[in-house]
């Protein structure tokens, strides 16, 4: 997947004629579908390996927290954690330099104080740009990324060198001490398999996102070309329509947009409390931000409550800003629960209509002990 994404990224789309671009979009769509199928068939089953280890660990030790086994699986070389750590380092550098903060806030990137920071930011883009989330490409806009880093700087303490957590080693030693002989060998193998499964189930989303971003690049170029030729609906065109219009310039496609139905509920009733699954213990209140698009991600502010359908590794860079997480999907091993546990923030999952029952700007209280989200009036 990584090799495929790199090959596509090196391809010069701008040199293609409209007809050639249409062919390339179709090729990239096929490539993405292939790797999406591989993702479903070969990567998702690794989650089952993690669940099996969790059952084995809990049956062996009967811990108070049935999710504590996740602490044994964390891997600092996961791509999403490396990306988040790089952003934290950039935020720490900004936090210590008021002059740099002022220059970045006024988008004056060419002054001397910005030069070392911009060089590091460009290195970050080179390593981590080209990730797709929500049919959009993350980290393709310098201003949005800097805005996010400023938010991190406003919240995060100055980064210190991290040292290995001795508790993790103690947990591992305690777990392995339950076995002897061949059983000990089996337990070690099972732990290693679970760790590999955990890493792959995180990284796979990143790799698939890189493939998807290459399809998005081609379709965005097509939309811009059609817009330049006067197509008023260019930005709403799907891949099939783009291919048709690029290959047949004179063709007119009827607007198939259906009239939007009124989805508002009758009356003015609104739930006071909504109940889900308690994923990470804790209690936190704040202003909700419903995240459905890439723009929503980069509008996220420090200490807001993150409300989304489901978190995946392509978007976890906003989690350090969040006071709590609320997700539509549920489960102990969902990415949102895992990353919330990593950062020690409350998390409630399994609220199917969370993104429609909660609105950006609502004041909410997230109870990760009981799995309850309380909605107050919008401020």
KEKEDREN-854630 format. One record per residue: residue number from 1; residue in three letters; x, y, z of N, C-alpha, C in turn. Coordinates in steps of 0.001 Angstrom, whole numbers. Each point is the difference from the previous one (the first is absolute). Example, Ala and Ser with C-alpha at 12.3 -4.5 7.8 and 13.67 -1.06 7.14 Angstrom:
NODE i aa n.X n.Y n.Z ca.X ca.Y ca.Z c.X c.Y c.Z
NODE 1 ALA 13190 -5690 7800 -890 1190 0 900 1200 0
NODE 2 SER -350 1050 -720 820 1190 60 -770 1090 730
This chain:
NODE i aa n.X n.Y n.Z ca.X ca.Y ca.Z c.X c.Y c.Z
NODE 1 UNK 828 -1209 0 -828 1209 0 863 1261 0
NODE 2 UNK 1062 -41 811 887 1159 76 683 240 -1347
NODE 3 UNK 432 -1089 -635 665 120 -1302 -962 532 -1053
NODE 4 UNK -1236 -481 19 -1018 453 -952 -284 1485 173
NODE 5 UNK -157 435 1249 -280 1411 269 1155 885 -463
NODE 6 UNK 1229 -450 234 1179 766 -409 66 109 -1522
NODE 7 UNK -308 -1096 -672 22 10 -1474 -1022 988 -545
NODE 8 UNK -1197 -4 548 -1054 911 -463 350 1446 306
NODE 9 UNK 644 226 1152 346 1366 392 1036 614 -935
NODE 10 UNK 835 -843 -593 1054 494 -885 -502 252 -1417
NODE 11 UNK -1251 -360 -265 -568 141 -1340 -454 1441 -212
NODE 12 UNK 380 597 -1122 -327 1401 -294 -1394 104 -624
NODE 13 UNK -991 266 834 -1377 102 -492 -207 1223 -882
NODE 14 UNK 710 1077 306 -210 1255 -741 380 -97 -1470
NODE 15 UNK 836 -967 -333 440 -138 -1391 -1017 -752 -853
NODE 16 UNK -1037 -540 629 -978 -817 -724 -1041 869 -696
NODE 17 UNK -446 -451 -1154 -1142 636 -645 -1263 -387 782
NODE 18 UNK -1108 659 -306 -1244 -319 696 -378 -1473 -173
NODE 19 UNK 135 -493 -1224 -346 -1397 -251 920 -945 770
NODE 20 UNK 1292 326 21 959 -819 741 -276 54 1503
NODE 21 UNK -415 1183 488 -325 133 1414 -1208 -866 358
NODE 22 UNK -977 -45 -898 -1176 -847 220 417 -1467 131
NODE 23 UNK 911 -429 -865 492 -1377 62 742 -237 1320
NODE 24 UNK 789 990 425 776 -136 1232 -908 -66 1226
NODE 25 UNK -1076 782 10 -955 -63 1112 -594 -1398 105
NODE 26 UNK -355 -552 -1151 -578 -1344 -1 1010 -1027 495
NODE 27 UNK 1250 136 -417 1049 -912 456 167 88 1514
NODE 28 UNK 30 1238 495 215 192 1440 -1190 -493 812
NODE 29 UNK -1176 107 -569 -1183 -507 681 96 -1518 141
NODE 30 UNK 454 -670 -1051 167 -1457 39 1080 -385 1010
NODE 31 UNK 1104 756 -1 1096 -274 937 -472 156 1441
NODE 32 UNK -727 1095 260 -494 217 1358 -957 -1110 428
NODE 33 UNK -892 -414 -899 -954 -1051 339 724 -1309 298
NODE 34 UNK 1056 -279 -763 790 -1213 245 572 11 1411
NODE 35 UNK 632 1120 367 631 46 1308 -1020 103 1122
NODE 36 UNK -1160 581 -293 -1075 25 997 -482 -1425 275
NODE 37 UNK -79 -816 -1038 -389 -1404 175 1058 -757 795
NODE 38 UNK 1267 285 -293 1089 -623 759 -99 389 1477
NODE 39 UNK -283 1276 227 -165 512 1372 -1093 -780 733
NODE 40 UNK -1144 -189 -654 -1120 -708 634 319 -1476 229
NODE 41 UNK 629 -624 -1001 209 -1445 51 1204 -408 843
NODE 42 UNK 1063 814 -15 1252 -437 601 424 788 1240
NODE 43 UNK -445 1247 130 436 796 1138 -999 14 1150
NODE 44 UNK -1268 150 -311 -1007 64 1063 15 -1247 893
NODE 45 UNK 243 -1208 -549 61 -1170 891 1045 100 1108
NODE 46 UNK 1013 875 -162 975 159 1073 -659 508 1283
NODE 47 UNK -1112 713 -132 -718 464 1192 -482 -1195 821
NODE 48 UNK -326 -1084 -684 -434 -1199 713 1151 -568 818
NODE 49 UNK 1215 84 -537 1169 -450 746 176 790 1286
NODE 50 UNK -265 1311 -64 106 837 1194 -1066 -405 1020
NODE 51 UNK -1225 -225 -482 -1088 -405 897 306 -1334 676
NODE 52 UNK 552 -955 -767 328 -1304 573 1060 129 1092
NODE 53 UNK 989 861 -232 1008 207 1042 -637 623 1233
NODE 54 UNK -916 961 -225 -678 629 1126 -770 -1011 831
NODE 55 UNK -681 -930 -664 -736 -1039 717 965 -899 785
NODE 56 UNK 1113 -359 -642 996 -853 652 600 694 1216
NODE 57 UNK 341 1274 -162 582 779 1098 -987 123 1158
NODE 58 UNK -1251 318 -304 -999 201 1050 -357 -1313 697
NODE 59 UNK -52 -1092 -764 -268 -1301 615 1138 -411 940
NODE 60 UNK 1220 421 -355 1168 -379 798 113 827 1276
NODE 61 UNK -198 1332 -120 273 898 1125 -1252 566 667
NODE 62 UNK -1143 -55 -710 -1244 551 543 217 1424 545
NODE 63 UNK 483 931 -826 313 1356 482 -1267 791 289
NODE 64 UNK 151 1047 822 -1130 880 302 -463 723 -1257
NODE 65 UNK 964 465 -823 -307 684 -1263 162 -996 -1147
NODE 66 UNK -1089 -405 -650 104 -1003 -1069 723 511 -1241
NODE 67 UNK 308 1296 -30 700 552 -1162 1473 263 273
NODE 68 UNK 494 -381 1158 1387 355 333 1007 -723 -893
NODE 69 UNK -396 -1123 -603 930 -732 -863 490 850 -1164
NODE 70 UNK -780 1033 -372 404 890 -1096 1344 652 298
NODE 71 UNK 280 255 1291 1260 648 374 1206 -845 -395
NODE 72 UNK -183 -1314 -82 1101 -872 -398 257 24 -1501
NODE 73 UNK -962 547 -760 87 -81 -1458 490 1281 -645
NODE 74 UNK -16 1103 753 387 1292 -572 1384 -75 -627
NODE 75 UNK 113 638 -1155 1270 -5 -730 326 1405 -464
NODE 76 UNK 1155 517 427 358 1376 -329 353 189 -1468
NODE 77 UNK 180 -1111 -749 366 155 -1409 -1210 -29 -934
NODE 78 UNK -1216 72 548 -1175 114 -852 22 1360 -697
NODE 79 UNK -418 20 -1252 102 1227 -802 -792 1136 621
NODE 80 UNK -1206 -278 468 -831 1068 555 628 607 1244
NODE 81 UNK 634 -834 847 638 520 1204 1250 808 -337
NODE 82 UNK 749 -458 -1020 1158 784 -452 -436 1370 -493
NODE 83 UNK -1090 24 -801 -531 1269 -510 -435 911 1143
NODE 84 UNK -738 -561 947 -479 803 1120 1145 528 850
NODE 85 UNK 1041 -815 166 1164 436 772 733 1132 -707
NODE 86 UNK 113 -81 -1331 637 1078 -756 -768 1312 163
NODE 87 UNK -1335 -92 -56 -822 1195 199 182 552 1409
NODE 88 UNK 102 -895 983 205 439 1385 1349 708 153
NODE 89 UNK 1015 -501 -686 1322 632 56 -34 1392 -629
NODE 90 UNK -710 133 -1125 -135 1314 -632 -769 953 916
NODE 91 UNK -1039 -505 658 -786 828 912 842 444 1191
NODE 92 UNK 842 -897 509 866 340 1131 984 1108 -380
NODE 93 UNK 526 -82 -1228 917 1041 -480 -711 1348 -98
NODE 94 UNK -1221 -21 -513 -779 1234 -128 -315 576 1373
NODE 95 UNK -388 -846 923 -437 442 1336 1079 796 717
NODE 96 UNK 1244 -343 -247 1110 647 704 465 1300 -655
NODE 97 UNK -648 415 -1099 478 1162 -743 -1164 933 -340
NODE 98 UNK -300 974 862 -1116 933 -254 134 753 -1318
NODE 99 UNK 1231 308 -392 213 710 -1261 -408 -878 -1186
NODE 100 UNK 310 -1286 94 -385 -945 -1047 -1522 -145 -43
NODE 101 UNK -636 -78 1159 -1462 -102 62 -642 1179 -715
NODE 102 UNK 486 1208 288 -571 1205 -604 153 -18 -1519
NODE 103 UNK 1172 -416 -491 245 -47 -1444 -913 -1025 -672
NODE 104 UNK -180 -1150 628 -860 -1039 -574 -1457 431 14
NODE 105 UNK -418 695 1035 -1393 447 83 -338 1004 -1095
NODE 106 UNK 979 825 -377 -261 961 -1077 437 -531 -1366
NODE 107 UNK 353 -1312 -28 385 -700 -1225 1176 671 -713
NODE 108 UNK 920 501 789 1214 624 -530 1133 -1027 97
NODE 109 UNK 9 -939 -961 884 -1150 91 1415 251 -505
NODE 110 UNK 246 1177 -541 1302 240 -631 942 819 866
NODE 111 UNK -413 332 1223 902 701 916 1000 -996 566
NODE 112 UNK 1120 523 501 1101 -863 428 -411 -977 1102
NODE 113 UNK -868 460 908 -368 -852 1135 -747 -1254 -452
NODE 114 UNK -622 47 -1167 -785 -1145 -499 837 -1009 -772
NODE 115 UNK 1162 409 -473 748 -838 -942 288 -1408 522
NODE 116 UNK 563 -167 1229 261 -1370 469 -1282 -811 157
NODE 117 UNK -1071 660 475 -1270 -693 192 -578 -461 -1330
NODE 118 UNK 14 866 -1009 -562 -348 -1310 782 -1150 -632
NODE 119 UNK 1313 -31 205 805 -1107 -525 -437 -1330 623
NODE 120 UNK -243 27 1308 -465 -1212 686 -1415 -365 -448
NODE 121 UNK -827 1009 -229 -1367 -256 -455 15 -621 -1395
NODE 122 UNK 872 496 -869 104 -574 -1346 455 -1461 63
NODE 123 UNK 895 -302 938 437 -1393 175 -1165 -859 484
NODE 124 UNK -839 583 858 -1193 -705 463 -926 -290 -1174
NODE 125 UNK -229 997 -860 -862 -193 -1170 549 -1098 -910
NODE 126 UNK 1305 -4 -179 611 -986 -884 -250 -1416 510
NODE 127 UNK -4 -153 1327 -167 -1335 584 -1457 -404 155
NODE 128 UNK -878 983 310 -1352 -366 405 -1126 573 -858
NODE 129 UNK 303 802 -1007 -1074 486 -858 -472 -1142 -900
NODE 130 UNK -1133 211 -656 -523 -1042 -870 -834 -1023 723
NODE 131 UNK -541 388 1168 -902 -888 720 -1423 471 -232
NODE 132 UNK -886 -940 -282 -1384 367 -291 -894 -326 1186
NODE 133 UNK -961 879 246 -1032 -266 998 -1275 695 -453
NODE 134 UNK -1091 -742 -5 -1277 591 -379 -23 512 -1423
NODE 135 UNK 605 -732 -924 50 365 -1426 753 1308 -228
NODE 136 UNK 852 384 939 836 1185 -155 1417 -342 426
NODE 137 UNK 954 827 -427 1402 -231 325 387 860 1196
NODE 138 UNK 517 -643 1048 474 737 1168 1430 489 -233
NODE 139 UNK 348 1075 685 1340 571 -57 408 401 -1413
NODE 140 UNK -965 492 -762 315 544 -1318 -9 1528 40
NODE 141 UNK -373 574 1139 -126 1442 142 877 472 1157
NODE 142 UNK 998 812 -312 944 464 1027 -698 816 1074
NODE 143 UNK -883 898 -399 -668 872 972 -834 -806 995
NODE 144 UNK -728 -1000 -508 -819 -829 887 877 -776 986
NODE 145 UNK 1120 -513 -500 888 -779 860 603 876 1083
NODE 146 UNK 426 1194 -370 565 913 992 -1058 408 1019
NODE 147 UNK -1220 199 -457 -1102 318 919 -166 -1115 1025
NODE 148 UNK 97 -1239 -464 -112 -1145 914 1169 -19 984
NODE 149 UNK 1205 262 -471 1177 5 870 -118 1092 1059
NODE 150 UNK -537 1147 -369 -213 1077 975 -988 -423 1076
NODE 151 UNK -1037 -748 -403 -941 -510 993 690 -988 944
NODE 152 UNK 839 -870 -549 752 -933 838 905 755 975
NODE 153 UNK 635 1057 -498 897 784 841 -754 686 1129
NODE 154 UNK -1260 354 -247 -791 677 1028 -419 -946 1118
NODE 155 UNK 28 -1290 -283 -463 -995 982 1133 -810 599
NODE 156 UNK 906 -432 -849 977 -997 426 1118 616 825
NODE 157 UNK 487 -736 1011 1200 434 713 1215 -181 -889
NODE 158 UNK 1106 620 363 1228 -162 -764 388 -1467 4
NODE 159 UNK 259 -542 -1191 338 -1418 -122 1321 -311 699
NODE 160 UNK 6 -1087 724 1226 -486 614 345 -1343 -629
NODE 161 UNK 1266 -364 115 398 -1301 -535 -785 -1098 698
NODE 162 UNK -614 -876 -787 -807 -1067 570 888 -1160 419
NODE 163 UNK -341 -592 1125 715 -1184 466 -990 -1152 28
NODE 164 UNK 475 -1213 -175 -909 -1146 19 -778 -72 1315
NODE 165 UNK -1255 -334 -83 -844 -105 1177 321 -1315 718
NODE 166 UNK 515 78 1238 365 -1238 702 -1204 -897 273
NODE 167 UNK -1201 598 41 -1205 -794 254 -226 -1025 -1108
NODE 168 UNK 309 385 -1250 -188 -926 -1111 891 -1232 146
NODE 169 UNK 1255 229 405 912 -1126 200 -470 -862 1164
NODE 170 UNK -496 652 1064 -521 -743 1144 -1210 -848 -405
NODE 171 UNK -877 593 -840 -1163 -737 -476 419 -1219 -806
NODE 172 UNK 976 205 -882 473 -1112 -824 593 -1094 871
NODE 173 UNK 843 403 974 629 -995 881 -1055 -754 801
NODE 174 UNK -1013 726 486 -1060 -630 785 -800 -982 -852
NODE 175 UNK -299 408 -1240 -753 -874 -900 780 -1278 -287
NODE 176 UNK 1279 151 -361 801 -1167 -388 328 -888 1199
NODE 177 UNK -32 580 1212 322 -791 1193 -1060 -1069 295
NODE 178 UNK -1140 91 -692 -1081 -970 222 246 -1327 -731
NODE 179 UNK 1089 -46 -804 204 -1171 -860 1395 -587 204
NODE 180 UNK 127 -1245 -368 1289 -687 60 142 -914 -1212
NODE 181 UNK 1239 -302 -351 276 -962 -1055 -620 363 -1331
NODE 182 UNK -677 -966 -613 -612 208 -1309 -1109 1047 53
NODE 183 UNK -695 75 1127 -1047 1011 150 597 1409 -27
NODE 184 UNK 1175 165 606 668 1305 -17 404 361 -1422
NODE 185 UNK 513 -967 -740 375 239 -1399 -1229 418 -809
NODE 186 UNK -1125 -688 232 -1244 326 -697 -476 1399 364
NODE 187 UNK 77 371 1292 -447 1319 452 842 1107 -631
NODE 188 UNK 1307 -230 -119 877 992 -641 -377 179 -1471
NODE 189 UNK -245 -1112 -682 -369 63 -1420 -1341 713 -179
NODE 190 UNK -927 -289 898 -1318 623 -83 100 1511 217
NODE 191 UNK 826 408 958 191 1428 264 630 688 -1212
NODE 192 UNK 991 -633 -608 653 591 -1170 -978 106 -1170
NODE 193 UNK -813 -1040 -198 -995 28 -1068 -1010 1120 233
NODE 194 UNK -427 184 1244 -953 1062 324 615 1375 -251
NODE 195 UNK 1280 157 323 661 1290 -220 118 310 -1500
NODE 196 UNK 349 -1009 -775 77 192 -1454 -1386 318 -564
NODE 197 UNK -1008 -709 479 -1371 235 -459 -441 1421 328
NODE 198 UNK 330 449 1191 -372 1347 451 622 1064 -900
NODE 199 UNK 1290 -178 -304 698 966 -853 -568 8 -1412
NODE 200 UNK -214 -1193 -566 -501 -83 -1370 -1404 596 -104
NODE 201 UNK -848 -255 1022 -1368 519 -46 -44 1507 151
NODE 202 UNK 1088 610 440 78 1458 38 607 529 -1290
NODE 203 UNK 1109 -579 -410 712 483 -1187 -778 -229 -1285
NODE 204 UNK -835 -1059 -48 -687 -315 -1257 -878 1157 -472
NODE 205 UNK -631 703 935 -830 1145 -365 829 1113 -635
NODE 206 UNK 1214 186 522 894 1022 -552 381 -355 -1434
NODE 207 UNK 379 -1248 -224 417 -423 -1339 -1167 83 -988
NODE 208 UNK -1175 -434 426 -1163 90 -881 -349 1459 -266
NODE 209 UNK 158 855 1016 -257 1422 -182 922 632 -1024
NODE 210 UNK 1229 -478 -70 938 525 -994 -420 -392 -1416
NODE 211 UNK -512 -1218 -149 -512 -419 -1310 -1204 862 -377
NODE 212 UNK -913 179 946 -1207 781 -278 339 1442 -347
NODE 213 UNK 1022 556 656 358 1393 -274 457 197 -1440
NODE 214 UNK 578 -1040 -603 442 107 -1388 -1193 18 -959
NODE 215 UNK -1062 -708 354 -1240 87 -776 -619 1383 160
NODE 216 UNK 10 511 1222 -565 1334 261 757 1070 -773
NODE 217 UNK 1324 -104 -63 794 982 -752 -437 63 -1452
NODE 218 UNK -233 -1161 -598 -407 -41 -1409 -1399 578 -191
NODE 219 UNK -929 -346 906 -1363 521 -145 -57 1499 277
NODE 220 UNK 810 482 943 18 1440 279 529 784 -1198
NODE 221 UNK 1016 -539 -662 521 647 -1208 -1080 46 -1077
NODE 222 UNK -740 -1086 -136 -1081 -45 -994 -1084 1019 323
NODE 223 UNK -373 113 1251 -1020 969 408 450 1432 -312
NODE 224 UNK 1273 276 275 508 1344 -259 31 313 -1497
NODE 225 UNK 330 -997 -816 6 219 -1448 -1412 272 -513
NODE 226 UNK -963 -761 509 -1383 209 -437 -535 1341 479
NODE 227 UNK 398 388 1211 -429 1297 525 528 1132 -873
NODE 228 UNK 1255 -140 -451 600 1020 -864 -711 97 -1342
NODE 229 UNK -675 -1094 -386 -732 8 -1268 -1462 385 189
NODE 230 UNK -345 395 1225 -1340 529 228 -1017 -972 540
NODE 231 UNK 428 -1164 470 -957 -967 555 -369 432 1424
NODE 232 UNK -1230 434 242 -386 489 1326 -99 -1108 1042
NODE 233 UNK -102 -1244 -449 -156 -1120 932 1280 -818 150
NODE 234 UNK 1125 548 -449 1236 -782 -50 399 -570 1364
NODE 235 UNK -150 790 1053 468 -449 1309 -875 -1086 606
NODE 236 UNK -1178 -212 -589 -901 -1033 515 24 -1262 -868
NODE 237 UNK 810 1 -1036 32 -1140 -913 657 -1218 649
NODE 238 UNK -587 -1178 -239 653 -1223 442 965 -475 -1081
NODE 239 UNK 711 -1071 276 1037 -466 -932 -576 -368 -1357
NODE 240 UNK -1160 -651 -23 -610 -389 -1280 -318 1224 -852
NODE 241 UNK -555 1026 632 -347 1219 -741 1243 716 -492
NODE 242 UNK 1032 24 819 1254 644 -411 590 -712 -1214
NODE 243 UNK 20 -1320 47 539 -772 -1125 -802 278 -1270
NODE 244 UNK -1327 32 116 -863 235 -1161 252 1373 -598
NODE 245 UNK 61 1028 833 138 1374 -494 1397 283 -550
NODE 246 UNK 1017 -638 588 1353 187 -521 167 -695 -1347
NODE 247 UNK -652 -1147 -167 124 -753 -1253 -919 529 -1089
NODE 248 UNK -1113 643 395 -977 532 -955 -308 1461 358
NODE 249 UNK 882 924 -370 -104 1396 429 -1342 653 -307
NODE 250 UNK -668 -387 -1058 -1249 662 -371 -1224 -552 700
NODE 251 UNK 174 -1073 755 -1165 -643 608 -520 816 1185
NODE 252 UNK -1305 30 121 -639 703 1117 -665 -1032 890
NODE 253 UNK 369 21 1267 -594 -924 954 -1076 713 795
NODE 254 UNK -1140 -649 110 -1071 588 781 359 -25 1472
NODE 255 UNK -422 1022 690 245 73 1428 -882 -1020 710
NODE 256 UNK 633 -988 620 -749 -1066 652 -202 252 1486
NODE 257 UNK 368 1182 443 -122 284 1423 -1464 -42 418
NODE 258 UNK -297 -823 974 -1361 -91 498 -267 1113 996
NODE 259 UNK -1228 391 52 -365 1012 968 193 -570 1396
NODE 260 UNK 648 784 823 259 -477 1350 -1280 -39 810
NODE 261 UNK -161 -1087 697 -1181 -144 827 218 707 1331
NODE 262 UNK -1047 458 546 92 652 1293 225 -1060 1067
NODE 263 UNK 1202 -11 548 349 -1023 960 -238 456 1435
NODE 264 UNK -478 1227 163 -216 482 1338 -1148 -749 653
NODE 265 UNK 165 -295 1243 -1043 -682 727 -1134 968 287
NODE 266 UNK -1214 -531 14 -1133 849 337 82 381 1465
NODE 267 UNK -461 1201 321 70 469 1367 1396 467 353
NODE 268 UNK 207 336 1270 1276 536 438 645 -885 1063
NODE 269 UNK -431 -1252 63 553 -902 991 1430 -376 -360
NODE 270 UNK 848 -30 1006 1379 -414 -208 452 -808 1207
NODE 271 UNK 701 -1083 -265 416 -878 1083 855 751 1010
NODE 272 UNK -225 -270 1255 824 585 1061 1234 -864 243
NODE 273 UNK -207 -1321 -78 1103 -929 157 -82 -1074 -1088
NODE 274 UNK 1139 -389 -518 53 -1118 -927 1008 -1008 543
NODE 275 UNK -310 -1258 -201 761 -1056 662 723 -849 -1039
NODE 276 UNK 1258 -285 287 801 -860 -856 789 -988 834
NODE 277 UNK 1188 -368 -491 861 -946 698 1140 745 689
NODE 278 UNK 225 -255 1291 1144 643 673 1306 -619 -505
NODE 279 UNK 786 771 -738 1213 -538 -617 1256 352 786
NODE 280 UNK 74 1253 492 1135 430 823 -558 817 1156
NODE 281 UNK 348 -393 1223 -548 654 1187 468 1448 105
NODE 282 UNK -865 839 572 324 1406 202 -1233 852 -182
NODE 283 UNK 94 1248 418 -1117 938 -90 528 1315 -537
NODE 284 UNK -639 517 -1055 480 1241 -603 -1153 763 -636
NODE 285 UNK 34 1329 124 -1003 868 -616 682 959 -964
NODE 286 UNK -735 394 -1023 559 947 -961 -949 243 -1152
NODE 287 UNK 474 778 -969 -773 312 -1190 236 -1077 -1048
NODE 288 UNK -1082 -503 -559 105 -1079 -982 410 543 -1369
NODE 289 UNK 777 -799 -702 255 253 -1420 -239 -1304 -750
NODE 290 UNK -1001 20 -874 -318 -1167 -811 935 -7 -1203
NODE 291 UNK 758 -1066 -146 1016 -96 -1050 -477 -975 -1073
NODE 292 UNK -338 554 -1160 -464 -807 -1128 873 177 -1236
NODE 293 UNK 761 1095 -62 838 288 -1167 1404 376 443
NODE 294 UNK 913 54 -965 1371 416 282 34 1421 548
NODE 295 UNK -855 870 -512 -54 1372 515 -367 16 1475
NODE 296 UNK -924 -878 402 -372 -85 1415 1207 -353 861
NODE 297 UNK 849 -901 -511 1187 -394 749 882 1196 311
NODE 298 UNK 223 823 -1011 935 1105 166 -640 1222 663
NODE 299 UNK -1319 -62 235 -665 1030 792 -33 -372 1479
NODE 300 UNK 434 -1214 318 -86 -492 1367 870 837 925
NODE 301 UNK -562 363 1158 699 856 962 278 -753 1295
NODE 302 UNK 997 481 706 406 -646 1243 -1160 -84 981
NODE 303 UNK -132 -1155 636 -978 -273 1057 -1433 -131 -505
NODE 304 UNK -196 -160 -1294 -1327 -309 -509 -259 -1506 128
NODE 305 UNK -1290 -366 -82 -394 -1402 35 -102 -495 -1439
NODE 306 UNK 760 -1022 -342 15 -543 -1357 -1171 -964 -182
NODE 307 UNK -893 331 -940 -1160 -834 -307 126 -436 -1462
NODE 308 UNK 10 -1299 -256 203 -469 -1372 -624 -1380 -179
NODE 309 UNK -55 -417 -1259 -507 -1341 -292 954 -1047 558
NODE 310 UNK 1265 113 -352 1031 -907 517 1357 617 -287
NODE 311 UNK 892 -124 934 1359 502 -179 826 -1066 -713
NODE 312 UNK 801 439 -977 983 -916 -556 1370 662 85
NODE 313 UNK 1087 -766 -185 1340 549 206 336 1213 -856
NODE 314 UNK -719 202 -1112 278 1161 -839 -417 1312 664
NODE 315 UNK -844 -61 1045 -513 1223 621 355 123 1472
NODE 316 UNK 811 -914 548 265 30 1434 873 1175 431
NODE 317 UNK 497 770 -960 838 1139 382 -773 1069 762
NODE 318 UNK -1345 -22 -62 -785 985 754 -273 -461 1423
NODE 319 UNK 202 -1277 288 -367 -530 1309 744 679 1156
NODE 320 UNK 1297 355 -138 660 692 1108 -681 1308 403
NODE 321 UNK -790 582 -904 -720 1233 321 -1303 -268 747
NODE 322 UNK -540 -1199 -135 -1359 -279 463 -66 -172 1512
NODE 323 UNK -1126 469 571 -267 -231 1420 -682 -1341 208
NODE 324 UNK -659 -510 -1036 -676 -1296 48 -397 -391 -1422
NODE 325 UNK -394 -1261 -167 -389 -516 -1315 -1363 -683 108
NODE 326 UNK -849 276 -994 -1290 -674 -127 -78 -553 -1419
NODE 327 UNK -281 -1304 -125 -33 -635 -1321 -1316 -719 -243
NODE 328 UNK -380 -39 -1261 -1211 -740 -384 209 -1503 118
NODE 329 UNK 1166 -463 -385 271 -1432 47 505 -385 1382
NODE 330 UNK -38 -1301 301 365 -422 1344 953 -1156 17
NODE 331 UNK 511 -310 1192 897 -1134 163 1268 386 723
NODE 332 UNK 535 -937 768 1203 241 779 1217 268 -873
NODE 333 UNK 18 -608 -1211 1182 86 -848 -164 977 -1146
NODE 334 UNK -1054 809 21 -139 1014 -1029 1122 1024 192
NODE 335 UNK 471 581 -1097 1160 889 69 -221 1146 982
NODE 336 UNK -1226 528 36 -276 1118 898 253 -356 1450
NODE 337 UNK -442 -1192 401 207 -444 1375 1484 -214 282
NODE 338 UNK 706 -566 -966 1422 -279 191 798 1295 124
NODE 339 UNK -263 952 -880 778 1239 30 -392 859 1199
NODE 340 UNK -1276 -49 411 -423 728 1194 702 -554 1231
NODE 341 UNK 148 -1321 44 710 -629 1114 1469 418 -15
NODE 342 UNK 547 119 -1205 1403 418 -143 232 1382 598
NODE 343 UNK -969 912 -207 154 1374 478 -711 249 1330
NODE 344 UNK -679 -1020 526 -632 127 1305 -1185 935 35
NODE 345 UNK -843 -29 -1048 -1175 866 -20 -1267 -851 -49
NODE 346 UNK -1105 482 590 -1241 -780 18 -506 -289 -1410
NODE 347 UNK -621 -1146 -153 -516 -387 -1314 -1269 -825 160
NODE 348 UNK -1020 361 -765 -1240 -765 -64 -228 -371 -1454
NODE 349 UNK -225 -1276 -260 -211 -479 -1364 -1399 -607 -116
NODE 350 UNK -362 -390 -1227 -1244 -731 -197 -1255 837 127
NODE 351 UNK 53 1282 -449 -1195 844 -62 -293 220 -1476
NODE 352 UNK -844 -814 -615 -154 -11 -1468 -294 1358 -627
NODE 353 UNK -776 851 649 -381 1284 -593 708 1174 679
NODE 354 UNK 1178 -248 560 688 1049 749 258 1252 -836
NODE 355 UNK 377 -182 -1268 352 1154 -834 -1207 814 -438
NODE 356 UNK -1212 -542 169 -1199 767 -323 -725 483 1258
NODE 357 UNK 152 -734 1092 -654 403 1238 804 1047 757
NODE 358 UNK 1278 84 -299 875 1029 575 419 931 -1118
NODE 359 UNK 20 1291 268 397 995 -1007 1248 727 465
NODE 360 UNK 790 453 -965 1155 826 337 -484 1231 767
NODE 361 UNK 626 259 1130 -397 1140 837 -795 -391 1220
NODE 362 UNK -562 -1229 7 -702 -474 1190 991 -180 1145
NODE 363 UNK -450 308 1203 810 -318 1171 -400 -1396 449
NODE 364 UNK 973 -890 137 -292 -1382 375 919 -445 1133
NODE 365 UNK -480 -967 747 805 -645 1041 99 -1478 -340
NODE 366 UNK 1212 -491 -72 259 -1390 -381 401 -781 1246
NODE 367 UNK -789 -1000 319 270 -868 1147 497 -1345 -511
NODE 368 UNK 1311 -162 14 598 -1236 -493 -113 -1153 973
NODE 369 UNK -447 273 1237 -227 -1073 960 -1288 -762 -328
NODE 370 UNK -1063 773 -278 -1316 -587 -215 -396 -76 -1471
NODE 371 UNK 742 697 -872 -357 6 -1416 -1162 924 -312
NODE 372 UNK -85 1116 730 -1101 951 -176 545 1341 -492
NODE 373 UNK -681 583 -994 329 1344 -479 -1190 899 316
NODE 374 UNK 240 1054 782 -1051 934 388 99 1262 -832
NODE 375 UNK -1107 411 -595 -21 1180 -868 -612 1180 755
NODE 376 UNK 728 1113 -1 -509 1246 540 -445 868 -1155
NODE 377 UNK -529 1168 295 -416 918 -1053 1223 540 -727
NODE 378 UNK -187 295 -1295 1091 583 -784 344 1369 567
NODE 379 UNK 1310 251 135 427 1287 556 -158 1121 -1017
